[in-house]
Each structure stands twice: as C-alpha cells, then as structure tokens.
Amino acid sequence: MTVQQEAIWTVILPDEILASAGSWPRRWSLSKMIDRGGSRQLNSGRPYDVVGWAVTGHVAATAAWAPAPVCWVADFSNEPPLGAMRIDPVHLAAGPRGLTLIPPGQLDIGEAEAQRLSGALADALRDRAIGIRVGAPDRWYMSLGYAPDGPWRTPDDAAGRNLLECLPGGDDSAALRNLLNEIQMVLHQQADNEARRDRGRPEINSVWPWGWAQRPVPRVGSVVEQVYAEHPYALGLARLADIPTRGAGVPEKDLPAAAAVVVPPTGRAADPEWLETGWCRPLLRALARGRIQGVRLVSESGRIFELSRKDRRRFWRRSRRSLG
C-alpha cells in the first residue's frame, strides 16, 4: 500500500562518502545537493532504520518490521516462519578484552563455501527441526519456531563491543548460547575452514544471531512508489507494500515523476564519480525540469541533505561538504 506523496527521491549513501565530500568538484550535482539545500539529522542513526524510514516514513522502522523476516521475504518470496532470525557468518577472535567479531562483509565468503558450511549446520541440526537457509553468501537464516526474548544487534554494531553484552538476555538466552556453541564446533571441523587457516584467512567459526521479531510482520504502508535497490531490507519492505522494484545499477533514461528510494549497490555506493554520473546528475536534471519536486541524500547514520527546486539557485551558500 502506497500513501500518495510528492515526487521526492531519496538516495541512501554510505557514511564514508560524506567523509570524502570536501574533495568533490563544486560543479558536481552531488556537491550542489549538499551545499545548496537544507540539512537535518534523523532521530535514528541505525542503517536498517534509515532504509526503513526512506521506504515507510517510520523513524524506528525495525521496531515494527524486524530485518530477519523482512529480508526473508526479499530472499525467498514467501511468508517467513515465526522465529526466523538472521545468523550471518562471522569470525570470532580472542583478544585481551575478550572476544571480538569480524562481520561477514570483511570475510569474502564465496557462494559454494557458504552452501557447504550452511549445509553442514543444517545436517547437524535437522533432528531438532531447526531450519537453516542461505539468502546470500553473507546472509544466512535460522528458524527456531520461537523468537528470543530480548533485543538484538547487527554484526556491524556488535563488532568492537563486548560480545557477551550483545547477545540476548531473557529466558531463552541460555538455550541460544548453547546452540551457538554447538554451531561453532560444527564449523570448526569443516574443510573450508581448514583451507582458510592454511591460507592465513579468518575462519568462519561462528554465526551471529540478530533481526528477529516477537510477532508476525505487519502490513507495510509505503511513502514511495518505486524502490531501486539490491538491499534485502529495502526489497522486502517494497514487496510487503506491493510496490515495484528495480536494480539500482543504472536508472531509466526518463526518471518517473514519482516518489522513489535508491539504495546503490554495495560495490558502487562508495564511488562518488559513479554516484555523480549514474544518479545525482540525472536527478538534478529531473529536478530542474520540474519532473520531480525534491532530492534527499541520506547517510547510513541518518544525516539528511534535502534539495528542492527553489534551493537549486542558492549558489552563494558556503560548502557543507567539509562538515560531512
């Protein structure tokens, strides 16, 4: 379901893009969007909440639409089971301050490797009716039939923290921790991890549970009419709202005169030149022609830069890019 909105486009950027903004040419459309428009901070600075806000308009989107069941919809196109959680593959390293976590994005996990490792887990846990599925090499799922009683943290959020404090508490915590210990023993025995050790690469020696919901996923009301993304949370929300999606690699020649969200592909999102030519220049052109009413650039931590048609000519404003 889509709530009618002005034709404002939202582009979500990684935080490191703003860190390099001071070196961008002033003539760039990307620079103009930051320098000439308004700026504000979203109340929630968690990346999944930022994506959720862009699609639904809700600041704390993950409280209503938990990432695990929403991403499940994106990956498998069916109803998520109750208690579905993400169990993303990670490396745990012992240090002077306890265990530290290396998130999956830093492990370079291959598709075949992910299937073999997750298959070993599925075989080990099958007699307890615990389901294991793979949505992507760095995105795994487990269904327990119940959701842990407690909050969760993403792997990126848990990295660098005391892991014992990041695991859920509540009545189910002991059972979940015992299950994680069993998973770690299974992973340690796998040939893929032996090969990683031989090559001096971090093992995939654990998984990180997160993103579960205590109740079924409610209906999604969207504030946009199209989502351009490969991001599983954005795609899942779009499918739950029954709005069309496209890849974010290359926009159409004529951008639709409708509200939309763009989540650039991970491999391209940190490339300012690609963002400039691929998205920002066409968006500024559409804004100048009156085809759309505004453009927002939003960082993963919730920093928002908004440009309307009347803002385009405010060329006298001091650059904000050094403040990113």
One Martini backbone bead per residue (centre of mass of N, CA, C, O) as a GRO file, in nm:
protein
  324
    1MET     BB    1   0.095   0.037   0.024
    2THR     BB    2   0.043   0.375  -0.091
    3VAL     BB    3   0.122   0.696  -0.001
    4GLN     BB    4   0.068   0.992  -0.114
    5GLN     BB    5   0.336   1.176  -0.272
    6GLU     BB    6   0.580   1.348  -0.344
    7ALA     BB    7   0.839   1.380  -0.589
    8ILE     BB    8   1.070   1.227  -0.391
    9TRP     BB    9   1.412   1.155  -0.374
   10THR     BB   10   1.603   0.883  -0.223
   11VAL     BB   11   1.953   0.865  -0.129
   12ILE     BB   12   2.166   0.613  -0.009
   13LEU     BB   13   2.464   0.655   0.187
   14PRO     BB   14   2.763   0.609   0.281
   15ASP     BB   15   2.959   0.756   0.517
   16GLU     BB   16   3.232   0.775   0.347
   17ILE     BB   17   3.136   0.983   0.144
   18LEU     BB   18   3.131   1.236   0.334
   19ALA     BB   19   3.438   1.224   0.406
   20SER     BB   20   3.503   1.309   0.080
   21ALA     BB   21   3.344   1.579   0.000
   22GLY     BB   22   3.567   1.813   0.003
   23SER     BB   23   3.693   1.698  -0.293
   24TRP     BB   24   3.472   1.789  -0.459
   25PRO     BB   25   3.341   1.932  -0.714
   26ARG     BB   26   3.134   2.205  -0.723
   27ARG     BB   27   2.977   2.125  -0.999
   28TRP     BB   28   2.853   1.900  -0.883
   29SER     BB   29   2.557   1.760  -0.804
   30LEU     BB   30   2.643   1.641  -0.533
   31SER     BB   31   2.737   1.914  -0.416
   32LYS     BB   32   2.474   2.080  -0.451
   33MET     BB   33   2.292   1.907  -0.267
   34ILE     BB   34   2.457   1.986  -0.008
   35ASP     BB   35   2.502   2.306  -0.025
   36ARG     BB   36   2.186   2.421  -0.105
   37GLY     BB   37   2.035   2.281   0.109
   38GLY     BB   38   1.912   2.109   0.356
   39SER     BB   39   1.968   2.008   0.711
   40ARG     BB   40   1.954   1.691   0.895
   41GLN     BB   41   1.861   1.463   1.167
   42LEU     BB   42   1.793   1.158   1.230
   43ASN     BB   43   1.694   0.998   1.511
   44SER     BB   44   1.797   0.751   1.359
   45GLY     BB   45   2.139   0.582   1.310
   46ARG     BB   46   2.043   0.315   1.175
   47PRO     BB   47   2.066   0.168   0.877
   48TYR     BB   48   1.791   0.012   0.875
   49ASP     BB   49   1.620   0.257   0.962
   50VAL     BB   50   1.685   0.433   0.721
   51VAL     BB   51   1.564   0.251   0.507
   52GLY     BB   52   1.283   0.233   0.638
   53TRP     BB   53   1.216   0.534   0.631
   54ALA     BB   54   1.232   0.573   0.320
   55VAL     BB   55   0.983   0.373   0.271
   56THR     BB   56   0.769   0.434   0.534
   57GLY     BB   57   0.834   0.694   0.746
   58HIS     BB   58   0.968   0.538   0.981
   59VAL     BB   59   1.211   0.572   1.211
   60ALA     BB   60   1.148   0.280   1.369
   61ALA     BB   61   1.118   0.030   1.165
   62THR     BB   62   1.245  -0.229   1.316
   63ALA     BB   63   1.019  -0.245   1.536
   64ALA     BB   64   0.796  -0.335   1.317
   65TRP     BB   65   1.025  -0.439   1.091
   66ALA     BB   66   1.207  -0.689   1.099
   67PRO     BB   67   1.479  -0.795   0.922
   68ALA     BB   68   1.453  -1.102   0.890
   69PRO     BB   69   1.161  -1.130   0.767
   70VAL     BB   70   1.204  -0.920   0.541
   71CYS     BB   71   1.450  -1.055   0.403
   72TRP     BB   72   1.309  -1.319   0.347
   73VAL     BB   73   1.115  -1.207   0.135
   74ALA     BB   74   1.342  -1.123  -0.061
   75ASP     BB   75   1.486  -1.416  -0.088
   76PHE     BB   76   1.197  -1.620  -0.096
   77SER     BB   77   0.895  -1.518  -0.148
   78ASN     BB   78   0.782  -1.577   0.152
   79GLU     BB   79   0.668  -1.671   0.441
   80PRO     BB   80   0.782  -1.626   0.743
   81PRO     BB   81   0.880  -1.777   1.008
   82LEU     BB   82   0.849  -1.810   1.323
   83GLY     BB   83   1.166  -1.705   1.441
   84ALA     BB   84   1.319  -1.570   1.239
   85MET     BB   85   1.676  -1.544   1.173
   86ARG     BB   86   1.976  -1.412   1.162
   87ILE     BB   87   2.300  -1.599   1.070
   88ASP     BB   88   2.573  -1.460   1.027
   89PRO     BB   89   2.882  -1.498   0.915
   90VAL     BB   90   3.172  -1.524   1.134
   91HIS     BB   91   3.451  -1.393   1.325
   92LEU     BB   92   3.615  -1.509   1.616
   93ALA     BB   93   3.832  -1.327   1.843
   94ALA     BB   94   4.081  -1.347   2.070
   95GLY     BB   95   4.146  -1.116   2.341
   96PRO     BB   96   4.219  -0.905   2.604
   97ARG     BB   97   3.884  -0.822   2.588
   98GLY     BB   98   3.805  -1.069   2.436
   99LEU     BB   99   3.568  -1.101   2.212
  100THR     BB  100   3.574  -1.057   1.859
  101LEU     BB  101   3.418  -0.923   1.559
  102ILE     BB  102   3.391  -1.030   1.220
  103PRO     BB  103   3.224  -0.941   0.964
  104PRO     BB  104   3.109  -1.062   0.661
  105GLY     BB  105   3.220  -0.823   0.474
  106GLN     BB  106   3.539  -0.927   0.563
  107LEU     BB  107   3.543  -1.252   0.440
  108ASP     BB  108   3.496  -1.349   0.156
  109ILE     BB  109   3.232  -1.520   0.067
  110GLY     BB  110   3.138  -1.789  -0.101
  111GLU     BB  111   2.886  -1.964  -0.234
  112ALA     BB  112   2.991  -2.257  -0.195
  113GLU     BB  113   3.089  -2.219   0.093
  114ALA     BB  114   2.815  -2.144   0.218
  115GLN     BB  115   2.669  -2.408   0.141
  116ARG     BB  116   2.852  -2.605   0.295
  117LEU     BB  117   2.834  -2.484   0.581
  118SER     BB  118   2.523  -2.474   0.605
  119GLY     BB  119   2.481  -2.776   0.547
  120ALA     BB  120   2.623  -2.877   0.803
  121LEU     BB  121   2.423  -2.744   0.996
  122ALA     BB  122   2.163  -2.874   0.894
  123ASP     BB  123   2.248  -3.166   0.957
  124ALA     BB  124   2.303  -3.121   1.271
  125LEU     BB  125   1.984  -2.989   1.319
  126ARG     BB  126   1.746  -3.160   1.197
  127ASP     BB  127   1.637  -3.330   1.455
  128ARG     BB  128   1.523  -3.025   1.571
  129ALA     BB  129   1.380  -2.845   1.355
  130ILE     BB  130   1.620  -2.668   1.231
  131GLY     BB  131   1.642  -2.412   1.010
  132ILE     BB  132   1.852  -2.363   0.712
  133ARG     BB  133   1.941  -2.064   0.522
  134VAL     BB  134   2.034  -1.904   0.203
  135GLY     BB  135   2.047  -1.579   0.055
  136ALA     BB  136   2.360  -1.533   0.096
  137PRO     BB  137   2.684  -1.565   0.174
  138ASP     BB  138   2.622  -1.323   0.415
  139ARG     BB  139   2.311  -1.458   0.438
  140TRP     BB  140   2.159  -1.609   0.707
  141TYR     BB  141   1.924  -1.862   0.838
  142MET     BB  142   1.698  -1.923   1.125
  143SER     BB  143   1.454  -2.164   1.254
  144LEU     BB  144   1.290  -2.219   1.582
  145GLY     BB  145   0.971  -2.115   1.649
  146TYR     BB  146   1.114  -1.877   1.807
  147ALA     BB  147   1.178  -1.584   1.993
  148PRO     BB  148   1.381  -1.412   2.151
  149ASP     BB  149   1.410  -1.247   2.473
  150GLY     BB  150   1.524  -0.972   2.305
  151PRO     BB  151   1.753  -0.787   2.183
  152TRP     BB  152   1.943  -0.669   1.897
  153ARG     BB  153   2.242  -0.695   1.687
  154THR     BB  154   2.437  -0.625   1.455
  155PRO     BB  155   2.739  -0.712   1.344
  156ASP     BB  156   2.848  -0.420   1.316
  157ASP     BB  157   2.762  -0.338   1.608
  158ALA     BB  158   2.925  -0.572   1.759
  159ALA     BB  159   3.172  -0.471   1.661
  160GLY     BB  160   3.391  -0.388   1.930
  161ARG     BB  161   3.238  -0.543   2.143
  162ASN     BB  162   3.090  -0.701   2.399
  163LEU     BB  163   2.944  -0.996   2.324
  164LEU     BB  164   2.796  -1.073   2.589
  165GLU     BB  165   2.621  -0.799   2.575
  166CYS     BB  166   2.484  -0.864   2.279
  167LEU     BB  167   2.338  -1.086   2.374
  168PRO     BB  168   2.063  -1.221   2.465
  169GLY     BB  169   1.833  -1.237   2.698
  170GLY     BB  170   1.649  -1.411   2.898
  171ASP     BB  171   1.506  -1.729   2.885
  172ASP     BB  172   1.661  -1.806   2.592
  173SER     BB  173   1.973  -1.759   2.616
  174ALA     BB  174   2.096  -2.034   2.693
  175ALA     BB  175   2.000  -2.194   2.444
  176LEU     BB  176   2.137  -2.014   2.231
  177ARG     BB  177   2.431  -2.042   2.333
  178ASN     BB  178   2.445  -2.347   2.301
  179LEU     BB  179   2.393  -2.344   1.997
  180LEU     BB  180   2.642  -2.177   1.921
  181ASN     BB  181   2.850  -2.379   2.024
  182GLU     BB  182   2.769  -2.603   1.828
  183ILE     BB  183   2.820  -2.447   1.568
  184GLN     BB  184   3.123  -2.400   1.616
  185MET     BB  185   3.205  -2.699   1.609
  186VAL     BB  186   3.113  -2.757   1.322
  187LEU     BB  187   3.283  -2.540   1.173
  188HIS     BB  188   3.570  -2.630   1.267
  189GLN     BB  189   3.550  -2.916   1.093
  190GLN     BB  190   3.573  -2.778   0.824
  191ALA     BB  191   3.743  -2.764   0.525
  192ASP     BB  192   3.712  -2.459   0.468
  193ASN     BB  193   3.859  -2.372   0.732
  194GLU     BB  194   4.121  -2.515   0.679
  195ALA     BB  195   4.185  -2.352   0.423
  196ARG     BB  196   4.192  -2.079   0.564
  197ARG     BB  197   4.422  -2.138   0.756
  198ASP     BB  198   4.636  -2.204   0.533
  199ARG     BB  199   4.592  -1.896   0.405
  200GLY     BB  200   4.545  -1.683   0.649
  201ARG     BB  201   4.240  -1.679   0.702
  202PRO     BB  202   3.950  -1.621   0.831
  203GLU     BB  203   3.733  -1.788   0.990
  204ILE     BB  204   3.415  -1.953   0.996
  205ASN     BB  205   3.333  -1.986   1.350
  206SER     BB  206   3.046  -1.837   1.323
  207VAL     BB  207   2.743  -1.685   1.432
  208TRP     BB  208   2.496  -1.411   1.407
  209PRO     BB  209   2.224  -1.326   1.595
  210TRP     BB  210   1.943  -1.151   1.429
  211GLY     BB  211   1.632  -0.973   1.355
  212TRP     BB  212   1.397  -1.049   1.519
  213ALA     BB  213   1.051  -1.145   1.601
  214GLN     BB  214   0.762  -1.163   1.822
  215ARG     BB  215   0.594  -1.113   1.552
  216PRO     BB  216   0.430  -1.071   1.294
  217VAL     BB  217   0.439  -0.915   1.002
  218PRO     BB  218   0.322  -0.631   0.909
  219ARG     BB  219   0.187  -0.414   0.727
  220VAL     BB  220   0.291  -0.204   0.458
  221GLY     BB  221   0.346   0.147   0.439
  222SER     BB  222   0.418   0.357   0.172
  223VAL     BB  223   0.606   0.667   0.052
  224VAL     BB  224   0.649   0.509  -0.217
  225GLU     BB  225   0.659   0.382  -0.575
  226GLN     BB  226   0.977   0.312  -0.570
  227VAL     BB  227   1.253   0.066  -0.578
  228TYR     BB  228   1.615   0.096  -0.581
  229ALA     BB  229   1.755  -0.231  -0.529
  230GLU     BB  230   1.949  -0.494  -0.329
  231HIS     BB  231   1.850  -0.450  -0.062
  232PRO     BB  232   1.674  -0.661   0.141
  233TYR     BB  233   1.505  -0.460   0.310
  234ALA     BB  234   1.394  -0.288   0.081
  235LEU     BB  235   1.267  -0.521  -0.082
  236GLY     BB  236   1.083  -0.637   0.139
  237LEU     BB  237   0.912  -0.384   0.186
  238ALA     BB  238   0.812  -0.357  -0.105
  239ARG     BB  239   0.665  -0.632  -0.115
  240LEU     BB  240   0.478  -0.575   0.134
  241ALA     BB  241   0.365  -0.306  -0.033
  242ASP     BB  242   0.336  -0.352  -0.341
  243ILE     BB  243   0.602  -0.244  -0.491
  244PRO     BB  244   0.819  -0.163  -0.718
  245THR     BB  245   1.130  -0.296  -0.856
  246ARG     BB  246   1.485  -0.215  -0.898
  247GLY     BB  247   1.777  -0.175  -0.997
  248ALA     BB  248   2.069   0.050  -0.904
  249GLY     BB  249   2.272   0.076  -1.144
  250VAL     BB  250   2.059   0.191  -1.377
  251PRO     BB  251   1.875   0.430  -1.486
  252GLU     BB  252   1.648   0.564  -1.646
  253LYS     BB  253   1.616   0.798  -1.879
  254ASP     BB  254   1.322   0.850  -1.749
  255LEU     BB  255   1.224   0.960  -1.468
  256PRO     BB  256   0.992   0.925  -1.252
  257ALA     BB  257   0.703   1.112  -1.132
  258ALA     BB  258   0.805   0.990  -0.833
  259ALA     BB  259   0.842   0.840  -0.551
  260ALA     BB  260   1.178   0.738  -0.433
  261VAL     BB  261   1.429   0.475  -0.381
  262VAL     BB  262   1.793   0.463  -0.335
  263VAL     BB  263   2.019   0.172  -0.322
  264PRO     BB  264   2.318   0.131  -0.379
  265PRO     BB  265   2.550  -0.067  -0.456
  266THR     BB  266   2.808  -0.170  -0.271
  267GLY     BB  267   3.038  -0.144  -0.498
  268ARG     BB  268   2.932   0.176  -0.569
  269ALA     BB  269   2.851   0.364  -0.320
  270ALA     BB  270   3.173   0.473  -0.273
  271ASP     BB  271   3.148   0.616  -0.567
  272PRO     BB  272   3.124   0.939  -0.664
  273GLU     BB  273   3.133   0.922  -0.976
  274TRP     BB  274   2.903   0.723  -1.008
  275LEU     BB  275   2.686   0.887  -0.859
  276GLU     BB  276   2.696   1.132  -1.040
  277THR     BB  277   2.632   0.994  -1.324
  278GLY     BB  278   2.404   0.781  -1.240
  279TRP     BB  279   2.215   0.990  -1.037
  280CYS     BB  280   2.255   1.299  -0.969
  281ARG     BB  281   2.237   1.425  -1.248
  282PRO     BB  282   1.953   1.317  -1.329
  283LEU     BB  283   1.807   1.437  -1.081
  284LEU     BB  284   1.874   1.738  -1.127
  285ARG     BB  285   1.743   1.749  -1.405
  286ALA     BB  286   1.455   1.669  -1.310
  287LEU     BB  287   1.428   1.911  -1.117
  288ALA     BB  288   1.463   2.143  -1.327
  289ARG     BB  289   1.203   2.031  -1.503
  290GLY     BB  290   0.974   1.934  -1.282
  291ARG     BB  291   0.945   1.617  -1.243
  292ILE     BB  292   1.054   1.681  -0.960
  293GLN     BB  293   1.060   1.817  -0.614
  294GLY     BB  294   1.302   1.629  -0.489
  295VAL     BB  295   1.615   1.570  -0.296
  296ARG     BB  296   1.775   1.303  -0.107
  297LEU     BB  297   2.051   1.273   0.109
  298VAL     BB  298   2.142   0.969   0.292
  299SER     BB  299   2.290   0.848   0.550
  300GLU     BB  300   2.335   0.566   0.746
  301SER     BB  301   2.329   0.778   1.010
  302GLY     BB  302   2.099   1.017   0.920
  303ARG     BB  303   2.201   1.224   0.721
  304ILE     BB  304   2.031   1.510   0.577
  305PHE     BB  305   1.989   1.617   0.231
  306GLU     BB  306   1.789   1.886   0.092
  307LEU     BB  307   1.641   1.941  -0.242
  308SER     BB  308   1.488   2.189  -0.411
  309ARG     BB  309   1.406   2.393  -0.662
  310LYS     BB  310   1.475   2.664  -0.504
  311ASP     BB  311   1.772   2.567  -0.411
  312ARG     BB  312   1.950   2.554  -0.675
  313ARG     BB  313   2.030   2.888  -0.667
  314ARG     BB  314   2.214   2.866  -0.391
  315PHE     BB  315   2.537   2.946  -0.461
  316TRP     BB  316   2.629   3.121  -0.192
  317ARG     BB  317   2.666   2.892  -0.023
  318ARG     BB  318   2.831   2.726   0.192
  319SER     BB  319   3.007   2.459   0.236
  320ARG     BB  320   2.920   2.127   0.380
  321ARG     BB  321   3.136   1.901   0.307
  322SER     BB  322   3.339   1.945   0.554
  323LEU     BB  323   3.103   1.828   0.765
  324GLY     BB  324   3.071   1.508   0.696
   0.00000   0.00000   0.00000
